[in-house]
């Protein structure tokens, strides 16, 4: 059975059923710290041409917009130290490819820890766009950042104004990632780069766990592999400069509690054990090699 819908990565028409995982977002809504592993808002289909995976049917954009505007969670706020460490690592890689620390735009900035780190590292301007009222409000009020509460690609921004654009755990949430790259290309200054971090659905652990992989969650509508993301970037006129694994730093306690998405009792037990051993608050960044980071730059117009 094939569907008529086209692949979001390569625009091919051949899609086949892959995982039956349709479900509900749950009482917490579309939050980044969900533990509803193995559940998505629709079933997952796979592109016969490039291996990219996406939801079918794709959720309505209005429904997603409402869900993300209402998203609220304190768990990432509580994990500030690890999130800032993750941001510093990302910025260090980005800074290898820019001539100066100019204007940085973070699309889907959540509570703004990457922006705050960029500001501290001397970037001349930091701007975030975040649809969540909770997260964008925290970034403005608690961190003093310039963050607009808006749909990521509906907000009015000056073309060619940004030396770097970041999308950390964002592109996999978008119904039309190709449209996103068209907009990003317009917003980048000459020589500017885009940095993305996202789950790697082609990784060994993702393929081994299948529908039970922890990145199969209600907030994700796209499931990129390294090759399908490269094809999308090429299709949209970008040259891939670097790709690497991208582990995230959280406390040991946070990681152990995530096991509750599979077994609440085991998650609670491990959390208590880590607390008793005084390990729960230690920052940990295990590399499962199932999250990738990519840096890309627009090709000159004559080459696209």
Backbone torsions as a table, in degrees:
resi	resn	phi	psi	omega
1	UNK	NA	125.9	177.2
2	UNK	-116.8	153.9	178.1
3	UNK	-106.8	156.5	-178.8
4	UNK	-80.1	-17.4	-177.7
5	UNK	-61.2	150.5	-178.3
6	UNK	-97.0	153.2	179.4
7	UNK	-68.8	134.1	-179.7
8	UNK	-70.3	-20.2	-176.6
9	UNK	-90.3	-49.3	-173.0
10	UNK	-117.0	-3.0	177.5
11	UNK	69.1	16.9	174.4
12	UNK	-74.8	159.4	-174.6
13	UNK	-95.7	-14.2	-173.9
14	UNK	-88.4	109.0	177.6
15	UNK	-123.3	143.5	179.8
16	UNK	-128.8	151.1	177.0
17	UNK	-57.7	141.6	-178.7
18	UNK	-127.0	-60.6	178.2
19	UNK	-130.0	138.1	172.0
20	UNK	-95.8	102.3	-173.6
21	UNK	-136.3	14.4	-175.0
22	UNK	-60.8	137.1	179.3
23	UNK	-165.7	-159.5	-178.9
24	UNK	-111.0	158.5	179.4
25	UNK	-66.6	-25.6	-177.9
26	UNK	93.5	170.1	-174.3
27	UNK	-63.9	-23.2	-179.1
28	UNK	-83.4	-10.3	178.8
29	UNK	77.2	-159.6	-174.6
30	UNK	-87.9	75.9	-177.7
31	UNK	-108.2	151.0	-177.5
32	UNK	-70.3	-20.3	-175.5
33	UNK	-100.0	20.9	179.9
34	UNK	-61.7	150.1	175.3
35	UNK	-117.7	25.3	179.0
36	UNK	-86.2	63.7	-176.8
37	UNK	-68.2	140.8	179.0
38	UNK	83.0	12.2	179.0
39	UNK	-127.8	132.3	175.8
40	UNK	-131.7	170.1	-177.9
41	UNK	-76.3	-8.6	175.2
42	UNK	-160.4	176.8	176.6
43	UNK	-74.4	161.7	-177.2
44	UNK	-105.0	130.7	174.9
45	UNK	-114.6	159.4	-175.3
46	UNK	-122.3	138.0	178.3
47	UNK	-76.2	129.0	179.0
48	UNK	-70.9	-20.0	-176.7
49	UNK	-87.9	-48.2	-172.5
50	UNK	-119.5	-7.7	178.7
51	UNK	85.4	-1.3	177.1
52	UNK	-63.1	148.0	178.2
53	UNK	-122.4	145.9	-179.2
54	UNK	-154.4	166.9	-179.4
55	UNK	-75.4	149.3	172.8
56	UNK	-145.4	122.5	-4.7
57	UNK	-73.7	154.8	179.0
58	UNK	-70.5	133.8	178.4
59	UNK	-58.0	150.7	177.7
60	UNK	-63.5	134.7	-177.8
61	UNK	-59.4	-37.1	179.1
62	UNK	-65.0	-39.1	178.0
63	UNK	-64.4	-43.5	178.2
64	UNK	-64.1	-43.3	-179.4
65	UNK	-59.4	-42.5	178.5
66	UNK	-64.3	-42.3	-180.0
67	UNK	-64.5	-42.2	-179.2
68	UNK	-72.6	-32.3	177.0
69	UNK	-63.8	-33.9	-177.5
70	UNK	-89.3	-5.9	-174.8
71	UNK	-62.9	132.3	179.9
72	UNK	-150.7	133.6	179.0
73	UNK	-160.5	136.9	178.2
74	UNK	-91.0	-7.4	-171.6
75	UNK	-64.3	-41.4	177.9
76	UNK	-70.0	-31.3	176.2
77	UNK	-63.3	-42.7	178.9
78	UNK	-65.3	-21.7	-178.5
79	UNK	-99.7	31.3	-173.3
80	UNK	-57.2	-43.2	-176.4
81	UNK	-59.7	-46.1	179.3
82	UNK	-68.0	-40.1	179.4
83	UNK	-63.3	-38.2	178.0
84	UNK	-68.5	-37.4	177.0
85	UNK	-63.8	-43.2	176.2
86	UNK	-59.5	-42.3	-179.8
87	UNK	-64.7	-41.2	180.0
88	UNK	-62.8	-40.2	178.2
89	UNK	-63.3	-42.5	179.3
90	UNK	-64.3	-44.8	-178.2
91	UNK	-64.7	-36.7	178.3
92	UNK	-61.1	-37.1	178.8
93	UNK	-72.6	-42.3	179.2
94	UNK	-59.6	-42.0	-175.0
95	UNK	-66.5	-13.4	174.6
96	UNK	-71.0	-20.4	-170.9
97	UNK	-113.3	2.6	177.9
98	UNK	-115.0	148.6	-177.0
99	UNK	-77.2	-23.1	178.2
100	UNK	-158.9	163.5	179.6
101	UNK	-87.6	81.8	-176.2
102	UNK	-93.1	-119.0	-177.0
103	UNK	-98.3	129.6	-179.4
104	UNK	-119.9	131.2	178.1
105	UNK	-114.0	125.3	178.1
106	UNK	-110.2	110.5	-179.6
107	UNK	-92.4	119.2	-172.8
108	UNK	78.2	51.1	-169.8
109	UNK	-79.4	-6.6	-175.3
110	UNK	50.2	-124.6	-174.7
111	UNK	-86.9	-0.3	166.9
112	UNK	95.3	17.1	-176.6
113	UNK	-65.7	-36.8	177.4
114	UNK	-65.1	-42.0	177.8
115	UNK	-61.7	-41.6	-179.8
116	UNK	-63.5	-40.3	177.9
117	UNK	-67.3	-39.6	177.8
118	UNK	-62.2	-42.9	177.2
119	UNK	-59.4	-42.6	-179.2
120	UNK	-68.5	-24.9	-179.7
121	UNK	-87.3	-0.1	173.4
122	UNK	98.7	12.9	173.6
123	UNK	-63.8	136.6	-170.5
124	UNK	-70.0	-30.3	176.0
125	UNK	-146.6	137.2	175.0
126	UNK	-126.7	129.5	-179.0
127	UNK	-134.8	135.2	177.2
128	UNK	-119.6	151.8	171.8
129	UNK	-127.3	126.8	-174.8
130	UNK	-149.4	124.1	-177.9
131	UNK	-74.1	-24.0	-178.1
132	UNK	-71.6	124.3	178.6
133	UNK	-65.4	-39.0	178.2
134	UNK	-61.7	-51.9	-173.7
135	UNK	-69.6	-44.9	-179.9
136	UNK	-66.2	-36.0	176.5
137	UNK	-64.1	-40.2	177.3
138	UNK	-61.8	-44.8	-177.9
139	UNK	-60.5	-41.2	-179.5
140	UNK	-73.4	-49.2	-168.8
141	UNK	-82.0	-35.6	-176.9
142	UNK	-95.6	-31.1	-177.1
143	UNK	-109.3	-5.5	177.4
144	UNK	67.5	32.2	-176.2
145	UNK	-96.4	157.1	173.7
146	UNK	-87.4	102.5	-177.5
147	UNK	-135.3	131.0	179.6
148	UNK	-99.0	131.3	174.9
149	UNK	-86.7	104.8	-174.0
150	UNK	-168.0	165.0	168.0
151	UNK	-59.4	140.0	-170.9
152	UNK	-59.0	-32.7	-173.1
153	UNK	-120.0	10.9	174.4
154	UNK	-99.0	-19.3	-177.0
155	UNK	-67.7	143.6	179.6
156	UNK	-80.9	120.8	-179.7
157	UNK	-135.0	152.1	-177.0
158	UNK	-74.7	125.1	177.9
159	UNK	-60.8	144.4	175.7
160	UNK	65.4	22.3	-171.7
161	UNK	-96.7	-7.7	-168.5
162	UNK	-121.6	133.4	179.2
163	UNK	-82.5	-23.4	176.2
164	UNK	-148.9	141.0	174.9
165	UNK	-125.9	129.8	-177.6
166	UNK	-116.4	142.2	174.6
167	UNK	-135.6	90.0	179.4
168	UNK	-90.7	115.0	-178.8
169	UNK	53.7	49.9	-175.9
170	UNK	-126.7	-46.4	-171.3
171	UNK	-61.3	-28.8	-179.3
172	UNK	-73.7	-7.3	178.4
173	UNK	-94.7	-5.8	-169.5
174	UNK	-97.4	133.6	179.9
175	UNK	-64.5	-39.1	-178.6
176	UNK	-126.3	83.6	-179.1
177	UNK	-64.9	-27.5	178.3
178	UNK	-64.0	-41.3	176.9
179	UNK	-62.3	-34.5	178.5
180	UNK	-62.9	-43.2	-179.1
181	UNK	-69.1	-31.0	174.4
182	UNK	-61.1	-44.6	179.6
183	UNK	-67.6	-41.8	179.5
184	UNK	-60.0	-41.9	179.0
185	UNK	-59.4	-39.6	179.3
186	UNK	-65.9	-33.8	-173.3
187	UNK	-85.2	-20.5	-177.4
188	UNK	-76.1	139.7	172.4
189	UNK	-74.7	161.5	175.5
190	UNK	-54.2	129.9	-177.8
191	UNK	83.7	-1.8	-178.8
192	UNK	-73.2	161.7	-177.8
193	UNK	-129.3	157.0	171.5
194	UNK	-114.2	137.4	177.0
195	UNK	-118.0	133.3	178.5
196	UNK	-129.9	142.0	169.5
197	UNK	-128.9	134.2	-173.1
198	UNK	-162.9	162.3	177.0
199	UNK	-63.9	146.6	179.3
200	UNK	-106.7	98.6	-176.3
201	UNK	-72.9	-9.2	176.7
202	UNK	-96.3	2.6	-177.8
203	UNK	-68.8	161.3	-179.2
204	UNK	-59.3	-45.0	-176.0
205	UNK	-69.6	-35.0	178.2
206	UNK	-65.6	-42.9	-179.8
207	UNK	-68.8	-35.2	-179.9
208	UNK	-70.2	-39.4	-177.0
209	UNK	-84.9	-22.5	178.0
210	UNK	59.1	-132.0	-175.9
211	UNK	-66.1	-13.2	-179.9
212	UNK	-93.4	2.0	176.4
213	UNK	-58.7	140.6	-174.1
214	UNK	-68.7	-8.5	174.9
215	UNK	-94.4	1.0	169.9
216	UNK	-86.7	91.8	-174.5
217	UNK	-138.3	163.7	-174.4
218	UNK	-61.7	-22.3	-177.1
219	UNK	-81.1	-13.0	-175.2
220	UNK	-99.4	129.7	177.8
221	UNK	-114.0	-15.6	177.3
222	UNK	-121.9	145.1	178.0
223	UNK	-130.5	92.7	-176.3
224	UNK	-83.1	146.1	162.7
225	UNK	-102.6	170.6	177.6
226	UNK	-59.7	-42.2	-177.7
227	UNK	-72.1	-36.9	-179.4
228	UNK	-71.0	-33.2	175.8
229	UNK	-68.4	-40.4	177.9
230	UNK	-61.4	-39.1	178.9
231	UNK	-66.4	-39.4	177.8
232	UNK	-65.0	-44.5	178.7
233	UNK	-60.1	-44.6	179.2
234	UNK	-62.6	-43.8	178.7
235	UNK	-59.8	-32.8	-177.6
236	UNK	-94.2	8.3	174.6
237	UNK	85.1	31.6	179.2
238	UNK	-116.8	147.9	173.0
239	UNK	-103.5	124.8	178.3
240	UNK	-77.3	123.7	-177.7
241	UNK	-96.7	-33.4	-175.5
242	UNK	-157.1	143.6	170.6
243	UNK	-139.5	137.3	-177.8
244	UNK	-153.2	167.6	171.0
245	UNK	-74.7	157.6	-172.5
246	UNK	-141.7	74.2	178.6
247	UNK	-64.6	149.8	179.2
248	UNK	-106.6	141.3	179.9
249	UNK	-93.5	121.8	172.6
250	UNK	-134.1	173.5	172.4
251	UNK	-73.2	156.0	175.8
252	UNK	-55.9	-42.0	-179.5
253	UNK	-60.1	-40.7	179.0
254	UNK	-62.4	-48.0	-179.3
255	UNK	-61.0	-42.9	-178.6
256	UNK	-66.8	-36.3	178.5
257	UNK	-66.7	-25.7	177.4
258	UNK	-61.8	-25.5	178.6
259	UNK	-61.4	-19.9	175.9
260	UNK	-59.6	-20.2	175.4
261	UNK	-66.5	-20.0	176.4
262	UNK	-104.5	-41.7	179.8
263	UNK	-147.3	101.3	-179.1
264	UNK	-54.9	-40.2	-177.5
265	UNK	-65.5	-43.3	178.8
266	UNK	-65.5	-41.8	178.9
267	UNK	-59.6	-45.4	179.0
268	UNK	-64.4	-40.8	-178.4
269	UNK	-64.9	-44.0	178.8
270	UNK	-65.9	-37.3	177.5
271	UNK	-61.8	-43.3	178.7
272	UNK	-65.1	-39.6	179.6
273	UNK	-63.6	-43.7	179.6
274	UNK	-64.4	-37.4	178.1
275	UNK	-65.1	-45.2	-179.6
276	UNK	-62.9	-33.6	-179.7
277	UNK	-86.5	4.6	-179.2
278	UNK	58.6	36.4	177.8
279	UNK	-108.9	-13.9	-170.0
280	UNK	-60.5	-32.4	-176.2
281	UNK	-93.9	2.5	179.8
282	UNK	-74.9	135.7	178.7
283	UNK	-75.2	135.3	-174.7
284	UNK	-139.6	136.0	178.9
285	UNK	-132.1	69.5	179.7
286	UNK	-66.8	137.7	-179.2
287	UNK	-101.6	97.5	177.0
288	UNK	-82.6	-2.2	179.1
289	UNK	58.0	30.2	177.2
290	UNK	-119.5	17.1	172.2
291	UNK	-132.8	129.0	-175.8
292	UNK	-115.8	153.3	173.1
293	UNK	-122.7	135.9	-177.7
294	UNK	-130.0	137.2	172.1
295	UNK	-117.4	131.5	-177.8
296	UNK	-140.5	160.6	-179.6
297	UNK	-135.5	140.9	176.9
298	UNK	-61.3	136.9	172.6
299	UNK	-73.9	152.7	173.1
300	UNK	-54.4	147.9	-174.3
301	UNK	-57.2	-36.1	-176.9
302	UNK	-69.4	-14.2	179.6
303	UNK	-99.7	3.0	-178.4
304	UNK	-111.6	NA	NA
